[in-house]
Amino acid sequence: MHLKVAASFLLLLALINVHQTEEISRDSRIIGGLDANAGQYKFAAAITVTTETSRFFCGGSLLTNQWIITAGQCVNGATLFTIQIGSNKLTEDDTNRVIVATSEYVIHPEFNPTTLENDVGLIKLRIPVEFTNYVNTIYYADSTPVGNSTSLVAIGWGQTSDDDPELSEHLQGVQVVSISNEECRFTYGSQLTDNMLCVAGSYNEGTCIGDTGSALIQIVSRGAQVHTGIASFVSGNGCQSTDPSGYTRTHPYLDWIKSIILA
Ligand SMILES: *[C@@H]1O[C@H](CO)[C@@H](O)[C@H](O)[C@H]1NC(C)=O
């Protein structure tokens, strides 16, 4: 089956397409989501990435007071990250917002920007952030393998439609369900590896451009939020197609993550 995933980067509020290869692309969408409540996703980071040649937007998640997990494509070649935590809003005033800048990151040594294998990266803050009612971490250490039809939540500030290239001002969250990799290969073919995970909504819910790097969350007992995936790719048929959204699974990378952030 011919694999087609559209590659796109978001230049803050202006869209440019960066087709890495003819066949693969990278981006993701929150389509069909709802505004998050204040403090609902305290770990969510809005990241503006600067490289030597571009500037684009990604999501990320606070794993500790000094480390953020995001996609490998969001740190690859980065020279600066400007990171906002503590606010659901991107630009409107919010006294709970913390803004930090850093240039330090670790990319997975086997990240492949063409196939998006091992699409995981870690950003180190210069100074640990202080936890508040709006800033805190997401659980990751007890992340278990995600089964074939598990209820999950996808979040992000990405585009809410294919036609509007602007980010969402307000953080969005949407209920999705994991699908088996076997089923997802009908859309993405053999390029979908075991370390990737696909989710689908009840209709076309999922990720879009600007959501890349954002968390896929499993809500476990007492409402605890566990990081289970990193937004990685969407179908070349568009965010609003009913094709599944692609994530990097968190669980296969736990040892690698711990070896860096707990070192
Ligand atoms: C998920 O589905 C695949 C293919 O249908 C199957 O081989 C696998 O055992 C299933 N995994 C779980 C955890 O049920």
The ligand as an SDF file (V2000), in Angstrom:
LIG
                    3D

 14 14  0  0  0  0  0  0  0  0999 V2000
   -3.9730   -6.4690   19.2360 C   0  0  0  0  0  0  0  0  0  0  0  0
   -4.3720   -6.8890   17.9550 O   0  0  0  0  0  0  0  0  0  0  0  0
   -3.3980   -7.6630   17.2960 C   0  0  0  0  0  0  0  0  0  0  0  0
   -3.8340   -7.9010   15.8790 C   0  0  0  0  0  0  0  0  0  0  0  0
   -5.2100   -7.9840   15.7300 O   0  0  0  0  0  0  0  0  0  0  0  0
   -3.1540   -8.9400   18.0700 C   0  0  0  0  0  0  0  0  0  0  0  0
   -2.1880   -9.7290   17.4380 O   0  0  0  0  0  0  0  0  0  0  0  0
   -2.6860   -8.5790   19.4840 C   0  0  0  0  0  0  0  0  0  0  0  0
   -2.5380   -9.7330   20.2610 O   0  0  0  0  0  0  0  0  0  0  0  0
   -3.6620   -7.6370   20.1450 C   0  0  0  0  0  0  0  0  0  0  0  0
   -3.0630   -7.1670   21.3800 N   0  0  0  0  0  0  0  0  0  0  0  0
   -3.7290   -7.1650   22.5270 C   0  0  0  0  0  0  0  0  0  0  0  0
   -2.9850   -6.6160   23.7110 C   0  0  0  0  0  0  0  0  0  0  0  0
   -4.8580   -7.6060   22.6670 O   0  0  0  0  0  0  0  0  0  0  0  0
  1  2  1  0
  1 10  1  0
  2  3  1  0
  3  4  1  0
  3  6  1  0
  4  5  1  0
  6  7  1  0
  6  8  1  0
  8  9  1  0
  8 10  1  0
 10 11  1  0
 11 12  1  0
 12 13  1  0
 12 14  2  0
M  END
$$$$
